[in-house]
Amino acid sequence: MYAYIEGKVVQKAAAYAVLDVGGIGYRIFTDTFSLNAIRTGETARLYTYLKVAEDDMTLYGFSTQEQKTMFEKLLSISGIGPKAAASVLSVMRVNDIAAAVIANDDKAFTNVPGIGKKTAQRLVLELKEKVDFEDAVGGGPDMTEIAQDAAAEAAAALIGLGYNRQEAVAAIAAVRSLGDTAEDLVGLALKRMGK
């Protein structure tokens, strides 16, 4: 219903902010990163999601469109509600979520309060079809599905070799235009990292 709400930040709490828009105060629940991006007394824009329940309407807002999109992807996972989705986004950035999914790293999600091992495994499994390599590295030119699969496979191979998720994704992102197959990308990434 609302794409975003822009107004003066009149209050910040642990899990929400209140934006004054034309004399109306909107309480918008959000993640830690978005709360840290706004300042009380200043104008802010939050990209919003309206949760309508039988007896309640709740606004969730995010400082970037990418966060809102990931929030909606998280909501599509069985067993994940708005509070859990906002909790994931409070602990992990969008690119970290995508990188964890690509690398099959369900342990990354167990650092989120309220997310246990089974839920983390379900997150990785069900988000596989909803995130791609571009989400992990952010921006850049569109990649074909085959190129995304090769890049994801190459990143997973580097993680299997002992590199952490961020190193693997960054290395593959740097060489992805130079190779067509996962094997090519792994070789190029290892050369680039001096291994």
C-alpha positions in Angstrom: 0.0 0.0 0.0 2.8 2.5 0.9 6.0 2.3 -1.1 7.8 4.5 1.4 7.2 7.1 4.1 9.3 10.2 4.4 9.1 12.5 7.4 10.8 13.9 10.4 12.2 11.4 12.8 10.7 12.3 16.2 11.5 9.2 18.2 13.8 6.2 18.0 13.5 3.1 20.1 15.1 -0.4 20.1 13.0 -1.8 17.3 11.1 1.1 15.8 11.1 4.8 14.8 8.3 7.3 14.7 8.2 9.5 11.6 6.0 12.7 11.7 4.4 13.2 8.3 2.0 16.1 8.1 1.2 16.0 11.8 0.7 12.2 11.9 3.2 10.0 13.7 3.8 6.7 12.0 5.4 4.0 14.2 7.6 2.0 11.8 9.3 -1.2 13.1 12.7 -1.7 11.5 16.1 -3.4 11.7 19.2 -2.2 13.5 21.0 -1.1 10.4 18.1 1.1 9.3 17.7 2.6 12.8 21.4 3.5 12.8 21.0 5.2 9.4 18.5 7.7 10.6 18.8 10.6 13.1 16.2 12.0 15.5 15.2 15.5 14.3 16.2 14.9 10.7 14.1 13.9 7.7 14.3 10.3 6.7 12.7 8.0 4.1 11.9 4.4 5.0 10.7 1.9 2.4 7.7 0.3 3.9 5.9 -3.0 4.2 2.4 -3.0 5.7 1.4 -6.1 7.6 -2.3 -6.5 7.9 -3.7 -8.9 10.4 -7.2 -9.5 11.7 -7.0 -7.0 14.5 -3.7 -5.1 13.7 -1.9 -3.2 11.1 1.9 -2.9 11.5 4.4 -0.9 9.4 7.9 -2.2 8.8 10.4 0.1 7.2 13.9 -0.1 5.8 16.5 2.5 4.8 17.1 0.9 1.4 14.9 -0.8 -1.2 17.2 -3.8 -1.2 16.5 -4.3 2.5 12.8 -4.2 1.9 13.1 -6.6 -1.0 15.1 -9.1 1.1 12.5 -8.6 4.0 9.8 -9.7 1.6 11.9 -12.7 0.4 12.4 -13.7 4.0 8.6 -13.4 4.7 8.0 -15.9 1.9 9.8 -18.6 3.9 7.5 -20.9 5.9 7.7 -20.2 9.6 9.3 -16.7 9.2 7.1 -13.8 10.2 7.9 -10.1 10.1 9.6 -10.0 13.5 11.9 -12.9 12.6 12.6 -11.3 9.2 13.5 -8.0 10.8 15.7 -9.8 13.3 17.6 -11.5 10.4 18.1 -8.1 8.8 19.3 -6.6 12.1 22.1 -9.1 12.3 23.0 -9.7 8.7 23.3 -7.3 5.8 21.5 -8.1 2.5 24.7 -9.2 0.7 25.7 -11.4 3.7 22.3 -13.1 3.6 22.7 -13.8 -0.1 26.3 -14.9 0.3 25.3 -17.3 3.1 22.5 -18.8 0.9 24.8 -19.2 -2.1 27.4 -20.9 0.0 24.9 -23.2 1.8 26.1 -21.6 5.1 23.1 -22.2 7.4 25.4 -21.6 10.4 25.4 -17.9 9.5 21.7 -17.7 10.3 22.0 -19.4 13.7 23.7 -16.1 15.0 20.2 -14.5 14.7 18.2 -14.6 17.9 15.3 -16.9 17.6 16.7 -18.8 14.5 17.7 -22.4 15.3 19.4 -24.9 13.2 16.3 -26.3 11.5 15.0 -22.8 10.6 18.4 -21.8 9.4 18.5 -24.9 7.1 15.0 -24.0 5.8 16.1 -20.4 5.2 19.0 -21.6 3.0 17.0 -24.2 1.2 14.0 -21.9 0.4 16.0 -18.8 -0.3 18.1 -20.6 -2.9 15.6 -19.9 -5.6 15.0 -16.3 -4.5 18.6 -14.9 -4.3 21.3 -14.8 -6.8 25.0 -13.9 -7.0 24.2 -10.3 -7.8 22.4 -10.0 -4.4 25.6 -11.2 -2.8 27.9 -8.8 -4.5 25.4 -6.0 -5.0 24.8 -4.0 -8.2 26.7 -4.6 -11.4 25.6 -5.7 -14.8 22.9 -8.3 -15.1 24.2 -11.9 -15.4 22.6 -14.8 -17.2 21.3 -17.6 -15.1 24.1 -19.8 -16.3 26.7 -17.2 -15.3 25.1 -16.9 -11.9 25.2 -20.6 -11.3 28.8 -20.8 -12.3 29.7 -17.9 -10.0 27.7 -19.4 -7.1 29.4 -22.8 -7.7 32.8 -21.2 -7.8 32.2 -19.2 -4.5 31.0 -22.5 -2.9 34.2 -24.2 -4.1 36.4 -21.5 -2.5 34.5 -21.8 0.7 35.1 -25.5 0.6 38.8 -24.7 0.2 38.7 -22.8 3.5 38.1 -19.2 2.5 35.4 -17.3 4.4 32.2 -16.3 2.7 33.1 -12.7 2.1 36.6 -13.5 0.7 35.1 -16.1 -1.7 32.3 -13.8 -3.0 34.6 -10.8 -3.4 37.2 -12.9 -5.3 34.6 -14.4 -7.6 33.0 -10.9 -8.2 36.4 -9.5 -9.2 36.9 -12.2 -11.9 33.4 -13.2 -13.0 33.6 -11.4 -16.3 36.9 -13.2 -17.2 35.6 -16.8 -17.0 32.6 -18.8 -18.2 32.7 -21.9 -16.0 33.0 -22.5 -12.3 36.4 -24.1 -12.8 37.7 -21.1 -14.7 36.4 -18.7 -12.1 38.0 -20.7 -9.2 41.4 -20.8 -11.0 41.2 -17.0 -11.8 40.2 -16.2 -8.2 43.0 -18.3 -6.7 45.5 -16.6 -9.0 44.2 -13.2 -8.1 44.5 -14.0 -4.4 48.0 -15.2 -4.9 47.4 -18.9 -4.1 
